[in-house]
Amino acid sequence: MKVGIIGAGLVGSTAAYAIILLKAANEVVLIDKNTKRSIAEAADIQHALPFISASDVYSGSYDDLKGCKVIVHAAGVSQKPGETRLMLLERNTAVLREVITNAIKYAPDAIFIIATNPVDIITHLSVGFASELGVPRERIIGTGTTLDTARFRALLGRHFGVDPHHVHGYVVGEHGDSEVLIWSNIDVGGVALIDFIKFRKVEFNTDIKDEIENSVRNAAYKIIEGKGSTYYGIGAAIARLVEIIGRDNRAILTISTRVKEIVGVKDVTLSLPHLIGGEGDLGVLPLKLIEKEKILLETSARIIRNKLDEYDRN
């Protein structure tokens, strides 16, 4: 399978490396306005290929996207001193329109994975731009809270002493401060959380729950404080999405998609559990929430919708 990655910065290049490690594609093309950077990143990954698998990684341009099954949008501009988030969003939107237009020109049947932040807003706008060119929204997938959900499961698994692959729980809503950790539906190996705790005699109380929640919600801030940016986790999340699509694995991840209405909020893009396969987004799964979680999800959805309204007004 052939994959195109637009944006060869830390996220894009790490995603390319993770895709190769996972053997999720046998051809990866890196595209960046800084050609020296994309050439260097591709060469560095190429030197790892003899230790991994027979694949092809190279720097290219938009016309090299021909034949791509998946295109990852990881391009974005950095915030300038004194620049507001809205001003930054407007510049990133200009980049986004250029990327979507050129990518669809050469790979009209590709599935897009949007990884640029703010991912919910960028995904929402991507769906709009792509729809103008005849691309259905099922082929526009934002990474959303895929990584947040992974962090949640990893922390739960560590506390319970269980492989996180067997811990099922979701983070939904905004990929940001208002994200919602769904505690009411957690199970460990098919056993409801409350029953697992009781049977295994695992200590679990409000303080532990709050500590896990704060760790999930603030993970990115702590990483950024220590090293400047996050890229390993999101790179792995992108690679997993590529693998699922390429192999039609029919897996469930909390991706960000544009929906007509959710918890009373219309036309908004946010994360919910979705079935993903070779054709992209195969649909949202029903998620039973307690009343408190519904309220939190509505709040999160309205925050995103308000940001979109602010963008529209400008």
C-alpha positions in Angstrom: 0.0 0.0 0.0 1.2 3.5 -0.8 0.8 6.3 1.8 1.5 10.0 1.3 2.4 12.2 4.3 2.2 16.0 3.8 4.3 17.8 6.4 7.7 16.2 7.3 8.0 17.8 10.7 8.2 15.9 13.9 4.7 14.4 13.6 4.9 13.6 9.9 8.3 12.1 10.0 7.6 10.1 13.2 4.4 8.8 11.6 6.4 7.7 8.6 8.8 5.8 10.8 6.0 4.2 12.8 4.3 3.1 9.6 7.4 1.4 8.4 8.0 -0.2 11.8 4.5 -1.5 11.8 4.9 -2.7 8.2 1.6 -0.9 7.5 2.7 0.3 4.0 5.4 -0.6 1.5 5.7 2.8 0.0 5.7 6.2 1.8 6.2 9.6 0.2 7.0 12.6 2.3 6.0 16.0 1.0 7.1 19.3 2.6 7.6 22.9 1.5 11.0 22.5 3.1 12.4 20.0 0.6 15.7 19.7 2.4 13.8 18.5 5.5 11.7 15.9 3.6 14.7 14.6 1.8 16.7 14.3 5.0 13.8 12.6 6.9 13.2 10.2 4.1 16.9 9.3 3.9 17.2 8.8 7.7 14.2 6.4 7.6 15.6 4.6 4.5 18.8 3.8 6.5 16.6 1.9 9.0 14.9 -0.3 6.3 17.5 -3.0 6.2 16.7 -3.7 9.9 12.9 -3.7 9.4 11.4 -4.6 6.0 11.7 -4.1 2.3 9.9 -0.8 1.8 10.4 2.5 -0.1 10.5 5.9 1.6 11.3 9.0 -0.4 10.7 12.7 -0.6 8.4 13.9 -3.4 5.8 16.4 -4.6 2.1 16.4 -5.0 2.1 14.5 -8.2 3.9 11.6 -6.3 0.6 11.1 -4.5 -0.8 9.2 -7.4 -1.9 5.8 -6.2 -2.0 6.6 -2.6 -4.6 4.8 -0.5 -4.1 7.1 2.5 -2.9 10.7 2.8 -1.8 12.0 6.2 -2.2 15.8 6.7 0.5 16.7 9.3 1.4 20.1 7.8 0.9 23.4 9.7 2.5 26.7 10.4 3.9 27.8 13.7 2.5 30.5 15.9 4.2 33.9 15.5 4.9 36.2 18.5 1.8 38.2 19.2 -0.4 36.1 16.9 -3.8 35.0 18.2 -5.0 31.4 17.9 -7.6 32.6 15.5 -5.0 34.2 13.3 -2.9 31.0 13.4 -6.0 29.0 12.5 -6.6 31.3 9.5 -3.1 30.7 8.2 -3.4 27.0 8.8 -6.7 27.0 6.9 -5.0 28.5 3.9 -2.4 25.7 4.0 -5.2 23.1 4.5 -7.1 24.2 1.4 -3.9 24.0 -0.7 -3.1 20.5 0.6 -6.7 19.2 0.1 -7.0 20.6 -3.3 -3.7 19.3 -4.6 -3.9 16.0 -2.9 -7.4 15.2 -4.4 -6.2 16.3 -7.8 -3.6 13.4 -7.8 -5.3 10.9 -5.5 -9.1 11.4 -5.8 -9.9 8.1 -4.1 -7.6 8.5 -1.1 -8.6 8.4 2.6 -7.4 11.5 4.5 -6.1 11.3 8.1 -6.0 14.8 9.6 -3.4 15.2 12.4 -2.8 19.0 12.4 -4.1 20.8 15.5 -6.6 22.0 16.5 -7.6 18.7 15.0 -11.3 18.9 15.4 -11.5 22.3 13.7 -9.1 21.4 10.9 -11.0 18.1 10.3 -14.3 20.0 10.2 -12.9 22.4 7.6 -11.3 19.5 5.7 -14.7 17.9 5.3 -16.0 21.2 3.8 -13.2 21.6 1.4 -13.2 18.0 0.3 -17.0 17.9 -0.2 -16.6 20.8 -2.7 -14.4 18.4 -4.7 -16.8 15.5 -4.4 -15.1 13.6 -1.6 -17.5 12.1 1.0 -17.0 12.8 4.7 -16.4 9.1 5.3 -13.0 9.5 3.8 -11.9 12.4 6.1 -10.8 11.1 9.5 -9.3 13.2 12.3 -7.0 11.6 14.8 -9.2 13.2 17.4 -8.9 11.5 20.9 -7.3 8.3 19.5 -4.2 9.1 21.5 -6.1 10.3 24.6 -8.0 7.0 24.6 -4.7 5.2 24.4 -3.3 7.2 27.3 -6.4 6.4 29.3 -6.2 2.7 28.7 -2.4 2.7 29.4 -2.9 4.3 32.8 -5.8 2.1 33.7 -3.8 -1.0 32.6 -0.8 0.1 34.7 -2.9 0.6 37.8 -4.8 -2.7 37.5 -1.7 -4.7 36.4 -3.3 -5.7 33.1 -2.1 -5.4 29.5 -3.9 -2.2 28.2 -5.0 -4.1 25.1 -7.5 -5.8 27.4 -8.8 -2.5 28.9 -11.7 -1.0 27.1 -12.6 2.7 27.8 -13.0 5.8 25.7 -12.2 9.5 25.7 -14.7 11.4 23.6 -15.5 15.0 22.6 -12.9 17.6 21.9 -9.2 16.7 21.6 -8.4 19.3 24.2 -9.2 20.5 27.7 -12.9 19.7 27.5 -12.4 16.0 26.5 -14.6 13.6 28.3 -13.3 10.4 29.9 -16.1 7.8 29.9 -15.9 5.9 33.2 -19.3 4.3 33.1 -18.5 1.9 30.3 -15.0 0.6 31.2 -14.4 -3.1 31.2 -11.3 -5.2 31.7 -11.3 -8.3 29.5 -15.1 -8.1 29.2 -15.6 -7.7 32.9 -17.2 -4.5 34.1 -14.8 -2.3 36.0 -16.7 -2.4 39.3 -16.7 -6.2 39.2 -13.1 -6.5 38.2 -12.0 -4.2 41.1 -14.0 -6.3 43.6 -12.9 -9.7 42.3 -9.2 -8.7 42.0 -9.3 -6.7 45.3 -7.6 -3.7 43.5 -7.5 -0.4 45.4 -9.6 2.1 43.5 -11.0 5.3 44.9 -11.9 8.9 44.0 -8.3 10.1 44.5 -6.9 7.4 42.1 -9.6 8.2 39.6 -8.9 11.9 39.7 -5.2 11.2 39.4 -5.7 9.1 36.2 -8.1 11.7 34.8 -5.7 14.5 35.4 -2.8 12.5 33.9 -4.8 11.9 30.7 -6.0 15.4 30.4 -2.6 17.1 31.1 -0.3 14.5 29.4 0.4 16.7 26.4 1.2 19.8 28.6 3.7 17.9 30.7 5.4 16.4 27.6 5.6 19.8 25.9 7.0 21.4 29.0 9.7 18.8 29.1 10.7 18.4 25.4 8.8 21.0 23.4 6.3 18.9 21.5 4.6 15.5 21.3 5.1 13.2 18.4 5.8 9.5 19.3 2.3 8.8 20.6 0.5 10.6 17.7 2.9 9.0 15.2 1.9 5.6 16.5 -1.8 6.5 16.4 -1.5 7.6 12.7 0.4 4.4 11.9 -2.3 2.3 13.5 -5.0 4.1 11.5 -3.0 3.5 8.3 -2.7 -0.2 9.2 -6.4 -0.6 9.9 -7.4 1.1 6.6 -4.8 -0.8 4.5 -5.7 -4.2 5.9 -9.4 -3.5 6.3 -9.1 -4.6 10.0 -12.5 -3.2 11.0 -11.2 -1.8 14.3 -12.8 0.6 16.7 -11.0 3.9 17.5 -12.2 7.3 18.8 -11.7 9.3 15.7 -12.8 12.9 15.0 -15.6 13.2 12.4 -18.1 15.8 11.3 -21.6 15.0 12.5 -25.0 16.6 11.8 -26.0 16.6 15.4 -24.8 15.3 18.8 -26.3 15.9 22.2 -28.3 18.8 20.8 -25.3 20.5 19.1 -25.6 20.7 15.3 -22.9 20.4 12.6 -19.9 19.8 14.8 -16.7 17.7 14.6 -15.6 15.7 17.6 -14.5 12.2 18.7 -16.7 9.2 19.3 -16.0 5.5 18.9 -16.1 4.6 15.2 -15.7 1.4 13.2 -12.8 1.9 10.7 -12.0 -0.2 7.7 -10.7 -0.2 4.2 -13.2 2.4 3.0 -12.5 4.8 5.9 -15.1 5.6 8.5 -17.7 2.9 8.6 -19.9 4.6 11.2 -20.2 5.6 14.8 -21.0 3.1 17.5 -23.8 3.6 20.1 -22.3 4.7 23.4 -24.5 4.6 26.5 -23.7 7.5 28.8 -24.8 8.4 32.2 -26.4 11.8 32.6 -23.2 13.5 33.9 -21.3 12.3 30.9 -24.0 13.5 28.5 -23.7 17.0 30.0 -19.9 17.0 29.8 -20.1 15.8 26.1 -22.6 18.6 25.3 -20.3 21.1 26.9 -17.3 19.8 24.9 -19.4 19.9 21.7 -20.5 23.5 22.3 -16.9 24.6 22.9 -16.0 23.3 19.5 -19.1 24.7 17.8 -18.3 28.1 19.4 -14.8 28.0 18.0 -16.2 27.3 14.6 -18.7 30.1 14.9 -15.9 32.5 15.9 -13.9 31.4 12.8 -17.0 31.8 10.5 -17.6 35.4 11.9 -14.1 36.3 10.8 
